[in-house]
Amino acid sequence: MTDARHLTLCEAADAIARGTLTSESLVAQCIEAAKALNPRLNAFIAVEADEALARARDIDRERAAGRPRGPLHGVPLAHKDMYYRAGKVSSCGSKIRRDFVPKITSSLVARLESAGAVTIGRLHMAEFAMGPTGHNAHFGRCRNPWDESRITGGSSSGSGAAVAARLVFASLGSDTGGSVRLPAAMCGVVGLKPTQGLLATDGMMGLSESLDCPGPLARSSRDIARLMEVMTGRPHEAALDGSVAGLVLGVPTSFYWNDLAEPIAHCLDRARRVLEGLGVRFVDVAIPEHGELADLADAVWTPEAAAIHLPWLRTRPGDYGEQVRARLTQGLAISATAYLRARQLRTLALEAMLAGPLSACDALFVPVMRSTVPTDAATDIAAGTGMRKVLAEIAALTRPLSYLGLPGLVTPAGFDPAGLPIALQLIGRPLGEPTLLRIANAFEQETRIVVQAPPI
Amino acid sequence: MPTSSNAFARDWLRLAQGIDPDNAMAARTDALIRSSHAAVDRATDKACARQGSEALFDVRMERFASILAGRTP
């Protein structure tokens, strides 16, 4: 089977379960492709070929013996290099932890592997998960499979690029301000930032204890649903099968739709018409003040990150990339009162969203970014004077959601005139992931945009 | 921007990083700290003023997690 890498995760897992495909052949194809494309994409920090192939052979023997592991049996995955696996290096995209070997395994990775997933390597990421572009001062930048001159988005850069390039079927990223949703959007795959606290964060590098949120990236909402079912133990996949007719999507009348690039506005208008054709009703909703939520998020995450990094900032400042060190330094200057007030306001902002716009609809329909996918040249800014503005602009429409703790799902909605992906973002109520997945799945089935692979 | 934060940034650069606070990198870091601190202060002040003291008076941070978990806070 020559094109098995282009199956979805669910299709591949089901084919292995039926015996029409072996895990060993699929893992071998993915490893071969990863080795061939990594010099161009830089999506992997390390490929673990021998170990992955040995595990795949074990898994094939188990299936032949009538002992399938679970719904991910034999499927190759890889994760952002900040999910710990006991005894294996986890660099966190940094020089400081380049050779760090944890003693524990992330419970999310453990659940995925218990369900049969085969981990084939460690994926590129921004240094210590700080950066929305895919640049990394120590490992070089990750390149977008749709156009290598463009950024992948970050900080889960390798997660977006590897899934889009069909090197793995899904990956874990982490989203503290948009780090799952931005690379998913820029690389043309599906990404979910679940409700804050739904997925376990143990065995995962910490950045901000208040905002850190693990999340999966894959090539369809059905794949995401299967991964969420494995990771949470709660049903997600069955929820996809209901009709979306009668569901209500809210369109914020402020903030999210201001200053959009024309291709984004045009693409989302078409997406809206597709969903209306499926029976989804759109209503305008007023949203509470959103413009300041990104700054309030900064007041929370930067001091939390600075607190984690303070010992290394004191002893190894030269081992950070310039941009990461500068951003951590910002956190040292946030006062305790500003930090605590921003955390208190978080509760009130969430209550206002639930009592307001999210009481009038099933989810919000918004863009992920105001601009099309930027070039490397436009965003390779290290710690220059415009850094804060450039980074803030990229994540302007994702950071409010992280502050609010609500679930957000992005799925490809089309392409700009240069052939770069454009995505839509759905924002749900707490624990509303099944509703978001159901809407996105219906959209994906209708448009089939998600099956388009980058020309690489 | 309170002067204390500016002084803190310069001290931190000199003491922890051994960097002359008057060099270009120090100036950039100092500018970043000032801009982020000012933005954060503005945002928290504005949001707090809009909510009012009474609304903030009884906020408990565990309420946030309770709402997300689907429990009555």
Interface residues (C-beta under 8 A of the other chain):
Chain A: T195 Q196 G197 E289 E292 D295 L296 D298 A299 T302 L313 R314 P317 G318 E322 A326 R327 T329 Q330 L332 A333 I334 S335 A338 R341 A342 R343 Q344 L345 R346 T347 L348 A349 L350 E351 L354 A383 G384 T385 M387 R388 G405 L406 P430 L431
Chain B: S5 F8 A9 W12 A16 Q17 M25 R28 T29 A31 L32 I33 S35 S36 H37 A39 V40 D41 R42 A43 T44 K46 A47 C48 R50 Q51 A55 L56 V59 R60 M61 R63 F64 A65 I67 L68 A69 G70
